[in-house]
Amino acid sequence: MKLRIAGTVNDSIVDGPGIRFAIFVQGCPHNCEGCHNPQTHDFSGGEETDTDSLLKRIEGNPLLDGVTFSGGEPFCQAQALAYLGRQIKSLGLNVITYTGYEFEELYANREQNGWGELLEVTDYLIDGEFILAKKDWEIKFRGSSNQRYIDCQASLRAGQAIETEP
């Protein structure tokens, strides 16, 4: 499947716990003030790639603990990321997805746009728009204090967001 990305990081230690392969998707509707990745906002920017080539790179790194979908907004390309996520999970790796949406909105609309499929392959979801006034250097793997680190699978079972610690 095709995916528009801004770039990747092969051995990230800042995009979730452990050593991670981070995929920064291209395109974001949120345009948060002070965004860490403003170059990812333009939906026509970046480059088109395919999920198979990304999977080969992931498979080629035996040090990985997991893969992080960041952006941009991953839920704008939910179906392609869900497809890739299922393959990643079959390798025994975990998946973290960053989103500017809140879990409650994604859950309520999970039957549309492939959102439910992406939630199903996501182990941990970091949700909420970045809010510059709530920027916090002390919290792990989040930029602002309104963002939550959510156990996505437990949340899907419960039908509500269940926060956890990284």
C-alpha positions in Angstrom: 0.0 0.0 0.0 1.1 3.6 -0.6 1.9 5.9 2.2 3.0 9.6 2.1 5.7 10.2 4.6 7.9 13.1 5.8 10.7 10.7 6.8 11.8 8.0 9.2 14.2 7.5 12.0 15.8 4.0 12.3 16.9 3.9 15.9 14.8 6.4 17.8 14.9 6.6 21.6 12.6 9.6 22.0 9.4 8.4 20.2 8.4 5.8 22.8 10.1 3.3 25.1 13.0 1.2 23.9 14.6 1.4 20.5 12.0 2.3 17.8 11.6 2.7 14.1 9.7 6.0 13.8 7.6 6.8 10.7 6.6 10.5 10.3 3.6 10.6 8.0 2.9 13.7 5.8 -0.2 15.7 6.3 -1.9 17.1 9.3 -5.2 19.1 9.8 -4.4 20.2 13.3 -1.7 22.8 12.7 -0.9 23.1 16.4 0.9 26.3 17.4 4.5 25.4 18.3 4.3 22.0 16.6 7.6 20.0 16.7 7.1 18.9 13.1 5.5 21.7 11.1 7.1 20.5 7.9 4.7 17.5 8.1 1.5 19.6 7.8 1.3 20.0 4.0 -0.7 17.0 2.6 1.2 17.3 -0.7 4.7 17.5 0.8 7.0 14.6 1.7 7.4 11.6 -0.5 5.3 8.6 -1.4 6.6 5.2 -0.4 5.1 1.8 0.0 4.5 -0.2 3.2 6.5 -3.1 1.9 9.7 -1.1 1.6 9.2 0.2 5.1 8.5 -3.3 6.4 11.8 -4.5 4.9 13.7 -1.8 6.7 11.9 -2.7 10.0 12.7 -6.4 9.6 16.3 -5.5 8.9 16.8 -4.0 12.3 17.1 -6.7 15.0 17.5 -4.1 17.8 13.9 -2.7 17.6 11.4 -2.9 20.4 8.7 -1.4 18.3 7.5 1.1 15.7 6.1 4.5 16.2 3.6 6.2 13.9 3.9 10.0 14.2 3.5 12.9 12.0 1.8 14.7 10.7 -1.4 13.0 11.6 -1.4 9.1 11.3 -5.1 8.9 11.3 -5.3 10.7 8.0 -3.6 7.6 6.5 -5.1 5.1 8.9 -5.8 2.2 6.4 -2.2 2.1 5.1 -0.8 2.3 8.7 -3.2 -0.4 9.9 -2.0 -2.7 7.1 1.6 -2.0 8.0 0.8 -2.3 11.7 -0.6 -5.8 11.3 2.7 -6.9 9.7 4.7 -5.2 12.4 2.7 -7.0 15.1 3.4 -10.3 13.3 7.1 -9.6 13.9 6.5 -9.4 17.6 7.0 -5.6 17.8 4.7 -3.1 19.5 3.1 -0.1 17.9 2.8 3.4 19.3 0.6 6.0 17.5 0.7 9.7 18.1 -2.4 11.7 17.2 -3.8 15.1 17.6 -7.3 13.6 17.9 -8.5 12.5 21.3 -9.3 8.8 21.9 -12.9 9.5 22.5 -13.4 11.0 19.0 -11.4 8.2 17.3 -13.4 5.6 19.2 -16.8 7.2 18.4 -15.8 7.3 14.7 -13.9 4.0 14.6 -16.1 2.6 11.8 -15.0 5.4 9.4 -11.8 6.2 7.6 -10.0 3.0 8.9 -9.7 4.6 12.3 -10.8 1.4 14.1 -8.3 -0.7 12.2 -5.4 1.6 13.2 -6.6 1.6 16.8 -6.8 -2.2 16.7 -3.0 -2.5 15.9 -2.0 0.3 18.3 -0.6 -0.8 21.6 -0.1 2.7 23.0 -1.8 5.9 21.8 -0.5 9.4 22.7 -3.5 11.6 22.0 -4.5 15.2 22.0 -3.3 18.3 20.2 0.0 19.9 21.3 -0.9 23.0 23.3 2.1 25.4 23.5 0.8 26.9 26.8 0.9 23.4 28.3 4.3 22.5 27.0 6.1 20.3 29.6 9.7 19.0 29.4 9.2 16.7 32.3 6.6 14.2 30.9 7.9 11.2 28.9 7.1 11.0 25.2 4.6 13.9 25.2 5.0 17.5 24.4 2.2 19.1 26.5 0.5 18.1 29.7 -2.9 17.7 28.1 -1.7 14.8 26.0 -2.3 11.3 27.4 -0.4 8.0 27.2 -3.1 5.5 26.7 -3.2 1.7 26.8 -5.1 1.4 23.5 -6.1 -2.3 23.7 -7.4 -2.0 27.3 -9.2 1.2 26.2 -10.9 -0.5 23.2 -12.1 -3.3 25.5 -13.4 -0.8 28.1 -14.9 1.6 25.6 -13.1 4.5 27.3 -9.5 5.9 27.5 -7.3 4.1 30.1 -4.2 6.0 30.8 -0.9 4.3 31.7 2.7 5.3 32.2 5.4 4.6 29.6 
